[in-house]
Amino acid sequence: MAVLSVWIVMQKRAPVSTMSWILSLALLPFAGFVIYYFLGPQRLGKQRIRRLRSRAAAHTQADVALLRQAAEEAPPALRHLATLGTAACGLPVSSATRTELLSGGARTFDAIFDAIRAAEDHVHLEYYIFEPDRIGTALRDLLIAKAEEGVVVRLLLDALGSKRIGRKFMAPLHAAGVHVALFHDTRIGRRLRPVTNYRTHRKIVVCDGRVGFTGGVNITDEEDKRTHPDAYHDVHLRIEGSAVRWLQTTFLEDWTYATGESPRGMNDESMRTMMPRVAPGEIPVQIVTSGPDTPLEAIHRMHVEAIHSATDRAWLTTPYFVPGEPALMALTSAALRGVDVRLLVPRRSDSLIVSAAARSYYDELMAAGVKVWEYKARMLHSKTLVVDDHCAMIGTANFDNRSFRLNFEVMAVVYGPALAKPLAAQFETDLHSSAAVRANREKRFWPRLGEAVARLFSPLL
């Protein structure tokens, strides 16, 4: 235990997380070495491709005048938020000519398929879950067709999240010339130090460097009501314009990290096709990334700062709500100063311990004035935040420790009403399928004990 404790302490993580690991493994002093070796926190080295970022940044100069004008009209808190995002993850504010909120897997899949069909040069996809089911097979066949047309197709899948993808399913992709890679292979011996606990939770699609997608929808029939009547309720975002180059940058850096190879050698000709010049749009958009390769927790910081900046409303939707102290303080402080703070979570998620841990926070949230709803129609999988009328966030990160610190995540922040308005409307629509949590909710002993015990493991969830 002494050796194991020193090992954990040397990681210099948050004290509560460090103590949780030590106490959780105290009952397994020998097996604990193996558990911590595979699942314990560690720092990862993931190189940023400077040339790629420089090229993308050079193209954003056309956005500067537009963004400066938008900044003059924006509240100071919003300008500070954008500055924070740039400093924390290195990606500046860019612009979009169009953003479209896609509600539901069916609408999302249709939009993605249409964009891929229209692609002429390349299609890049990165997913946490890609299932070999109906929608997964349809997408695979479309990618094969595009590769046979001469379009360069790259598919990056998380090795754990897409573990059901087998060689038989992949064989036609390889035969057609589709480039496929796995992120953090889970097989023992593939790395000197296992990285089982660090996944790419990102969902990214980029077509010709001009159209991009991100959000919560994975490639699985469980997201499609046409196949599953009780499919997850989720949202996604379609982006057109110069902001797409930062989704492209994120994908290419992940691809290089996973494969060890530079796409097309990163020569000038390939860079021109992957980073095409597009006219600046009127919608300020910032792509924000985070992961265990940096301690800055950019997406976590952006959520907390956005909630602190709220003057009218802060509406949060998340399938997994296990906040750390800064996030919990931001929500309760905003409510105490009169902001309309609303939290929408699923009545029952796909993780009983996470659901129990989430409910353990209800009483102190509601005591501060936060209004809590549980979505009861289906499994809620959306990950969004609307702040006032001028800031909306949609991405892949849940409101928990795993997304903020352990997974590789991506999020789009749209400044202004372009996304805030439809996302707020979607939030209100979702409330019709939800039930408000009452302050005097039933508090039997055993459920309360289960919630309290689950909360003890919050730093590890």
N, C-alpha and C positions, 0 to 999 in steps of 0.2 A: 504493500500500500504506500510506503514511503517513496519508493522508486516511481510508482505510477503517479503519485501526487505531484512530485517534482516535475515529471514529464508534462502533466496537465498545466501546472502553474507557469511553466516556462513558455507556454503559448501566449501568455499575457492577454487573455480574453477578459470579458466583463466579469467582475468578481462573482456575481450571482450565477453566471453560466459555469464558471470554474468550480464553484462549490457544488453546483448541481451534479456535475460530472463526478466529482470525487465522492459525494454521498451516494449517488446512484450505483457506482461501481464498488462501493465499500463491501457489499455483500458478495461480490465476485472478485476477490483479490487476485486470482490467477487467470480466470477467463477474462478479467477486465483488461489485461494487456492486449489480448486479441481483439476484444470489442473496440477499445480505444484506437487500436492500430488501424482498423478499417473504417470506423465511424467518427472518431474524434476530430476536433477542429485542427486545421493546419493552414499555413499560408501557401498559396499557389503562385507560381510565376507564370504570367501570361503576357507575352510581349505585345505592345502596341506597334502597329506598322506605321512608322513615322511618315514614310513617303505617301502612303495611302491617305493618312489624315491630312497631310499638307495639301495634297491634290484636292481633297474634298473641301478643305477650308478655303482654298483659292477660289473655288467655284461659288462660295457663299458671298463673295464680295458684292455680287449683284443684288443681294438681299439687304445690304447694309442701310441704304437710304430708306427703304421701306420700313425696316425694323426700327430705325432711329425715329421715324415719324410715329410709329406705333408706340414706341417707348415713351415719347413725350406725352401721349394721351393716357398712358397706363398709370395706375397707382404706383407710388414708390415701392410698396411691398412686392408688387409683381416684378418690377425690375430687379429687386434684390433676389427674388426667387430664381429668375433666369440666370443671374450671376452665380448663384449657389450651384445650380445645375452644371454650368460650364466648368466651374472650379472643381467640382466633386468628381466628374467623369470625363472632362475634356471635350465634350461635344457642345458646340455653340447653338444658339437659337438660329433656326433657318426659317424657311417659309414653305407654304403649300398653296397650290392653286385651287385645291379642292380637298376636303375631308368628308368622309361619309361614315356615319355610325351604322354598323350592321348588327341587327338584333337577331340572335338565333343562329344555330349552325347551318340550317338550310340556306338562308340568305348569304351567309358568309361563304359557304362552299361554292355557291353559284357565282359569286363575285370573283373568288380566287380562280375558279376554273375559266371564267371568261378572260381574265387577265393573262393567264398562262396560254390560252389559245391564241391571244393576240400578240404574244411575245415573238420577236424576230431575231434577237441576238442571244439572250441568256435568260435562264430562270434559276433563281437561288431560293432554296427552302431550308429552314431550320426548325425542327420540332422536338418537343419533349416526348409526346405520345403520337405514334403513327401506327395504327392498327391494320392488320391484314384482313379487314372486313370489307363490306360493300363500298364504303366511301374511300377507304384506303386503296382498294384494288382499282377503283375508277381513277383515282389520282395517279396511281402508278402507271396505268395504261396511257393516260394523257401525257405523262412525262416521257414515256417511251416514244409516243408518237411525235412529240416535239424534238426529241433527240434525233429521231430518224429524219426529221426535216432539216437537220443541221444546227439546231439551237443547242447551245451549251447548257446542260442541266447539271446542277450540283445539289445534292440532297444530304443534309447533315442531321443525323438523328441521335438523340440521347440513347446510349446503350442500355440503360436501365428502364427508362420510360417506354422505349420501343422494343422491349425484350422479346415480344411475340413475333417480330419480323424475323423470319428464318431464311436460309439459303435458297430454298425453293421459290419463295416469294421474290427474293432479290435477283435471282438468276436472269430474268428477262430484262431487268434494268441494266445489269452489267453487259448483257449481250447487245443492247441498243447503244451502249456508250455513255450511259448516265453515270456521272461520278458520284459515288456514295461513300460516306464516311460515318463512323461512330464516334460520339463524344464520350470520353472516359470509359473505355472498354472495361467491363466489370470482371472479366476473366482474370483469375489470380495468375500472377507472373507476367502480365502485360506491362506492368510498371514496377519499378523498384519500390515505390511507396504507393499503395492503393489509394484511389480517390473515389471510392464508392459513394461517399456521402455528398459529393459535389457534382451536381447535375446542371446541364443547360435546360432551364425551364422556359427558354425563349421560344416564341412562335413568330417566325419571320418569313415573309415571302417577298421577293423583289423580282420584278419583271422589267428587263431592259434598263434598269436604273431609273425608271420614270414612275412606276407604280409600285407601291409597297403596302404590306398588311402587317398588323400586329394586334395582339389582344389575348383573350383567354381561350379561344377555340382551338382544340387539338384535332388531329385527323383521326376521328373515330365515330362510329355510328351512334355512340352514346350522346353525341352532340347534335344529332339530326332527328327532328320529330317525324320526318318522313319514314324513318326506319324504326325509331323508338318513340312511342307516344309519350313516355316519361323521360325523354332526353333532357340532359342538362340545359338549364337556362343560362345563356352566355351572350356576350357582346364582343365585337371585333371592330377594328378601325381600318378603313381604306384611305390611303394618302396618295395624292398626286403632287409632284413638284420637287423642288430642290431638297426638301427634308428627307426624301427617300435615300439620298446619298449617305445619310448617317445610319440608316438601317442597313444599307449596303456595306458600309465600313464595319459595322458590328458583325455582320455575317462573315465577311472576308477574314477578319481577325480570328473569329471562332474557327473558321475552316482551316486557316493556317496553323492555329494552335492544335487542332485535332489531327491534322494530317502531316504536319511538318513540311508542307509544300506551299509555295506561293502560287496563287491562281494565275495561270498564263504567264508566269514569270514576272508579273507586275510591270510589263513593258508599257511604253507610252501608248501604243495602239490599243492594247487591252484596257488600259486605264480610261481612254477616251470613250470606249463603249460601255464600260461599267460605271463611269462617272460622267454621263453626258451633260452638256450644258443645257439647262432649262431656264425659262424665264421665271423671275421671282413672282411669287404669289402674294396675295393680300392677307394670308392667314399665318401668323407667327406660330411655328411649331418647334419644339425642342425634343429630340430623342435623348433619353436618359438611360444609362446602363449601370448595372452594379453586379458584383460577384465577389467570391472569396479571394480574387487576385488583388483586391485593394481593400484597405481597412476603412475607407471613407463612407461606405454605405450610402451611395448617392440617392437611391430611390427612397430609402428610409428617411434621409434628411429632407428630401423634397416633400414627402407627405407631411412630415412634422411642421416644416416651415410654411407650407401652404395652409395648413389648419390654423397655425398661429396668425397668419395674415388675414384670415376670414373676418369680415365685418358683418355679413348678412347671413350666410349659410355655409355649411360644410356637410355634404351628403356623401357618405362612404358606403360602398358596396363591396363585400369581400366574402368568399366562401369559407375562409379560415381566419378567425379573429383571435390572435394570441399576441396582444401588444406588449412591447417592452415599456419601461417606465417613461421614456420621453414621449412615445406615441400616446400612451394613456393620459399623461399630463396635458398634452396638447388638446386632446378631445375634451377633457373635463374643464380645462381652463377656458376654452372657447365657449362652451355652454354656460359657464359661470358668468362670463362677461356679456351674455345675451345673444350670442350667435345661435342660429337654428342648426343644431348639430343632430344629424340623423345617422343611424347605423342600421344597415340591412344585411342580415346574415341568413343562411339556410336554417330551417327548423331542424333538419337532420342532415348533416354532411356525410361524406363517405368515410369519416373517421370519428368514432364514438369518443375517443379521448380528447380530440380537438374540439368537438362540440361541447363536451363537458367543461373543458378549460375555458372556452369562450363564455359560457354561461356564468362562470365564476366572477366575471367582471361586470355583469349586468347591474348589480345593486349599486356599486360605486359610480357607474356611469349615469344611471338614472337619478341618483341622489344629487348629482351635479347638474342635472337638467338635460342630459343626452336622451334622445328618443330612440328606442330600440325596437326594430321590427324583425320578425322571423318569416322568411319566405317559405310558404307551405305547399305551393303547387308541385314543385319538382326540386331537384338539387340545383341550387343557385351556384353558378361558377363565375359570375362576372367579377371583375376587379377594377373598380372605378372610383373616382373622387371628383366631385363638383364643388368648387369654391366660389361663392358669390356668382356673378354673371360673367366673369372674365377669366376663369381658369378651369380646365377640365383635364383629368388624367385618366388614361386607359392603358392597360398593359398586361403583363404576365405575372406580376408580383402579388402574392397574397399579403395580408396584413399580419405577418407573423415573423418569427425569428428566422425560420428556414429561408424564406424569400428575401428577407432583408440582409442576411449575412452568409448563407451557405450556398444558395443557388445562383446561377448566372441568369439575370433577369433583364428585361428591357421594357421601357415605358415611353409612351408619347404624351407630352404635355402640350396642349393646345391653348394658347393665350387668346382671349377675346371670346365673343359669344358663339363663334362658328360651331364649336362642339359643346360648350357649356349648356346652350339652350336645348339641343336634342337629347343630351345626356340627362339633364334634369327632368325632361319630359319622360324619358325612359324610366328614371327612378320613380317618378310618381305613378307611372303605369304599373310598375312592379309592386308598389304598395297595395294595389287592389287585390293582389294574390298573396298578401302577407297578413300577419296578425301582430298587432302591437303587444309588446311585452309589458305586463302590468307591474306597477311598483310593488303591489301586494301579491305577487305571484306565489304559487304554492311552494312551501319550503319544508318538505318532509326531510327527516334526518338523513336517510340513506342517499337520496339525490344530492343533498347539500354536501355530504361527506365525499361523494364521488367527484363533484365539481372541485372541491377544495384539494383533493389528492391530485386530480388532473392538473390543477394550476401549479402544483409543485414542479411538474415536469415542463412547464411553459418554456424555460430557456432551452430545452432540448428538442422542442417540437418544430 
